[in-house]
Every structure is written in structure tokens, then in C-alpha cells.
């Protein structure tokens, strides 16, 4: 369950905290003149915002009065320290931390340029997609959808795919699928760019020349 009537106030505050963090990031990008980063990475950033919010909401419901149910050790420690307030602080810092990583890579990409621009841009997309997919799995872990046939099959045949990092969001599966989505987005972008480059520029039709009137 994403929303619980008894916890609706806390959940709305949590959503407001996420919105505040996102607003600060966008304001900073506007101030630095780097909003084109969002134009490049908006699909991955949008998925991160959606799945991250769902994960945070279902976590606040699932861990209410039972912080030990959280698998992420850092978040579990924050929940044990001060309940949902600890989660608010953790979520706010979490969004700003990873946004700072991506923005830092953008600064590096702009300074180095040349051959480094493309791989650094790909790393940015990979981070955002892996975050989004990690949060998607985190959301599913609190729901019956975690027992979907495909996930059960993968867990039984290749449990190493679900091994996570100490940060508790990246897993081998999220990194692999994130790399696939990154490659797909870059391929689509390259295809669209090449098609625009091959599109002939239509020249305006020549107007008929006026006939010269000669005096007799």
C-alpha cells in the first residue's frame, strides 16, 4: 500500500521534501546555465523522480514502528534514530547527493570536452537509470508484485543479480538494465541526430521575374 490514511500527513510532508530537493537542484542548474543537462537526461531523471517517490512512500508505511524491516542499513539507522523524521532527512540528502554527483560530472564534461564529453554523458545517464531501477525494485519489494514470475525466475536462476551495494539501491540487475536503457537512449539520440543532418533544407521558390516593358 502506497498511502495509508493514518500516515497521510507524514507522506505529504515526505513528498514536499522530495519536491523541495528537486526544486533546489533545478534552481541551481538554472543559475549555472546548465538546464540543457535536463533536456539531455530528462527520461532517466523523470523515472528516478517517480520510482524514488514511490519507494519512499511505501517505505514510510512499511517501516512505521518497525524500522528493522528496512534492508538499506543507512536508512534503517536513520529510521531507528528518529522514525519518519530520520527518513525525511535521509531522503532530502539522498536526492541532493546524487544530483551533486551528476552535476559534478556535467562540470567535468564541459571542462574536458572533446572525446570525454560522450562517455561522461553516458555515465550520467547510467547513474540516473540505475537509481530509478533500484528504487523501482525497492518499491516492488514492499508489494506483492515482488513475486512476479519474471523476478522469481531471475532470483532462482541468478540470485547474484540482486546483490546490492552498501548504499542499498544499486544492484547488479539495476546496473545491467541501466546500461541497456542508457545505450538505447544514446542510440535513439544518434539516430535522430543523423536523420536531422540528412534532411535537405528546402529553398524558397524563386519568384517569377517581372517582364520588362519597353517603350516604343
C-alpha positions as CSV (number, residue, x, y, z in Angstrom):
1,X,0.0,0.0,0.0
2,X,1.4,3.4,-1.0
3,X,-0.9,5.6,1.0
4,X,-2.2,4.9,4.5
5,X,-4.9,7.2,5.9
6,X,-3.3,7.3,9.3
7,X,0.0,8.4,7.8
8,X,-1.3,10.7,5.1
9,X,0.1,13.8,6.7
10,X,3.6,12.4,7.1
11,X,3.5,11.1,3.5
12,X,2.5,14.5,2.1
13,X,5.4,16.1,4.0
14,X,7.7,13.5,2.5
15,X,6.5,14.3,-1.0
16,X,7.0,18.0,-0.2
17,X,10.6,17.3,1.0
18,X,11.4,15.5,-2.3
19,X,9.8,18.3,-4.3
20,X,11.9,20.9,-2.3
21,X,15.1,18.9,-3.1
22,X,14.2,18.7,-6.8
23,X,13.4,22.4,-6.8
24,X,16.8,23.3,-5.4
25,X,18.5,21.2,-8.0
26,X,16.6,22.9,-10.9
27,X,17.2,26.3,-9.4
28,X,20.9,25.6,-9.2
29,X,21.0,24.3,-12.8
30,X,19.2,27.5,-13.9
31,X,21.7,29.7,-12.0
32,X,24.6,27.8,-13.6
33,X,23.1,27.9,-17.0
34,X,23.1,24.1,-17.2
35,X,19.4,23.4,-17.8
36,X,20.4,21.6,-21.0
37,X,21.5,18.7,-18.8
38,X,17.8,18.1,-18.0
39,X,17.0,18.3,-21.7
40,X,19.5,15.5,-22.3
41,X,18.7,13.3,-19.3
42,X,15.1,14.0,-18.7
43,X,13.8,10.4,-19.3
44,X,16.2,9.0,-16.7
45,X,15.7,11.9,-14.3
46,X,11.9,11.6,-14.6
47,X,12.0,7.8,-13.9
48,X,14.2,8.5,-10.8
49,X,11.7,11.1,-9.5
50,X,8.7,8.8,-10.0
51,X,10.2,5.5,-8.7
52,X,12.1,7.2,-5.9
53,X,9.0,8.9,-4.6
54,X,7.0,5.6,-4.8
55,X,9.8,3.8,-2.9
56,X,10.0,6.5,-0.2
57,X,6.2,6.4,0.3
58,X,5.9,2.7,0.5
59,X,8.9,2.6,2.9
60,X,7.4,5.0,5.3
61,X,4.3,2.8,5.5
62,X,6.2,-0.5,5.7
63,X,8.6,0.6,8.4
64,X,6.2,2.5,10.6
65,X,7.0,1.3,14.1
66,X,9.3,-1.4,12.6
67,X,12.5,0.2,11.3
68,X,14.2,-3.2,11.2
69,X,12.2,-4.1,8.2
70,X,14.2,-1.7,6.0
71,X,17.1,-3.5,4.1
72,X,19.2,-0.4,3.5
73,X,21.5,-0.2,6.5
74,X,21.9,3.6,6.4
75,X,18.2,4.3,6.1
76,X,17.5,1.7,8.8
77,X,19.8,3.5,11.1
78,X,18.1,6.8,10.4
79,X,14.6,5.2,11.0
80,X,15.8,3.8,14.2
81,X,17.3,7.2,15.3
82,X,14.1,9.2,14.7
83,X,11.5,7.4,12.8
84,X,10.0,9.1,9.7
85,X,11.8,12.4,10.6
86,X,15.0,10.4,10.0
87,X,13.7,9.3,6.7
88,X,12.8,12.9,5.7
89,X,16.4,13.9,6.4
90,X,17.8,10.8,4.6
91,X,15.6,11.3,1.5
92,X,16.5,15.1,1.3
93,X,20.2,14.4,1.5
94,X,19.9,11.4,-0.8
95,X,18.4,13.4,-3.7
96,X,20.9,16.3,-3.3
97,X,23.9,13.9,-3.0
98,X,23.2,12.0,-6.3
99,X,22.2,15.3,-8.0
100,X,25.5,16.7,-7.0
101,X,27.3,13.7,-8.4
102,X,25.6,14.1,-11.8
103,X,26.1,17.8,-11.8
104,X,29.7,17.4,-10.9
105,X,30.1,15.0,-13.9
106,X,28.5,17.7,-16.0
107,X,31.0,20.3,-14.9
108,X,33.8,17.8,-15.7
109,X,32.2,17.0,-19.1
110,X,32.1,20.7,-20.0
111,X,35.7,21.4,-18.9
112,X,37.2,18.4,-20.7
113,X,35.0,18.3,-23.7
114,X,36.3,16.5,-26.8
115,X,36.4,12.8,-26.6
116,X,35.4,12.9,-22.9
117,X,32.0,14.5,-23.4
118,X,30.3,11.4,-24.8
119,X,31.5,8.8,-22.1
120,X,30.9,11.2,-19.2
121,X,27.4,11.9,-20.5
122,X,26.8,8.2,-20.7
123,X,27.9,7.7,-17.1
124,X,25.4,10.4,-16.0
125,X,22.6,8.5,-17.7
126,X,23.7,5.2,-16.3
127,X,23.7,6.7,-12.7
128,X,20.2,8.1,-13.2
129,X,18.8,5.0,-14.7
130,X,20.4,2.7,-12.1
131,X,18.9,4.9,-9.4
132,X,15.5,4.7,-10.9
133,X,15.6,1.0,-11.4
134,X,17.0,0.5,-7.9
135,X,14.1,2.4,-6.4
136,X,11.6,0.5,-8.6
137,X,12.9,-2.7,-7.1
138,X,12.8,-1.1,-3.7
139,X,9.1,-0.2,-4.3
140,X,8.3,-3.7,-5.6
141,X,9.9,-5.3,-2.5
142,X,7.2,-3.8,-0.4
143,X,4.4,-5.1,-2.6
144,X,3.0,-8.4,-3.9
145,X,4.5,-7.6,-7.3
146,X,7.9,-8.7,-6.0
147,X,6.6,-12.2,-6.6
148,X,6.1,-11.6,-10.3
149,X,7.1,-14.7,-12.4
150,X,10.0,-13.0,-14.1
151,X,11.5,-11.7,-10.9
152,X,11.1,-15.1,-9.2
153,X,12.7,-16.8,-12.2
154,X,15.7,-14.4,-12.2
155,X,16.1,-14.7,-8.4
156,X,16.1,-18.5,-8.6
157,X,18.4,-18.8,-11.6
158,X,20.7,-15.9,-11.0
159,X,20.5,-14.6,-7.4
160,X,23.7,-12.6,-7.9
161,X,21.7,-10.2,-10.0
162,X,20.0,-8.9,-6.8
163,X,23.2,-8.5,-4.8
164,X,23.2,-4.8,-3.7
165,X,25.9,-2.3,-2.7
166,X,26.3,-0.8,0.8
167,X,24.2,2.1,-0.4
168,X,21.3,-0.2,-0.7
169,X,20.0,1.0,-4.1
170,X,22.4,-0.2,-6.8
171,X,22.3,-3.9,-7.6
172,X,23.8,-5.9,-10.5
173,X,20.4,-6.0,-12.1
174,X,19.8,-2.3,-11.9
175,X,23.3,-1.6,-13.3
176,X,22.8,-4.0,-16.2
177,X,19.3,-2.8,-17.1
178,X,20.5,0.8,-16.6
179,X,23.3,0.2,-19.1
180,X,20.8,-1.2,-21.6
181,X,18.5,1.8,-21.2
182,X,21.5,4.2,-21.5
183,X,22.6,2.5,-24.7
184,X,19.1,2.6,-26.1
185,X,18.7,6.3,-25.3
186,X,22.1,7.2,-26.9
187,X,21.3,5.1,-29.9
188,X,17.9,6.8,-30.4
189,X,19.5,10.3,-29.9
190,X,22.3,9.4,-32.5
191,X,19.6,8.2,-35.0
192,X,17.5,11.3,-34.7
193,X,20.6,13.5,-35.0
194,X,21.8,11.7,-38.2
195,X,18.3,12.0,-39.7
196,X,18.2,15.7,-39.0
197,X,21.6,16.0,-40.6
198,X,20.4,14.3,-43.8
199,X,17.2,16.3,-44.1
200,X,17.6,18.6,-47.1
201,X,16.9,22.3,-46.4
202,X,14.0,23.4,-48.6
203,X,14.9,26.6,-50.5
204,X,12.3,29.2,-51.1
205,X,10.7,29.1,-54.6
206,X,12.0,31.6,-57.0
207,X,9.6,34.3,-57.8
208,X,9.0,34.9,-61.5
209,X,10.9,37.8,-62.8
210,X,8.8,40.7,-63.9
211,X,8.6,41.3,-67.6
212,X,10.4,44.4,-68.8
213,X,8.2,46.8,-70.5
214,X,10.0,48.6,-73.3
215,X,8.8,52.0,-74.6
216,X,8.2,52.3,-78.3
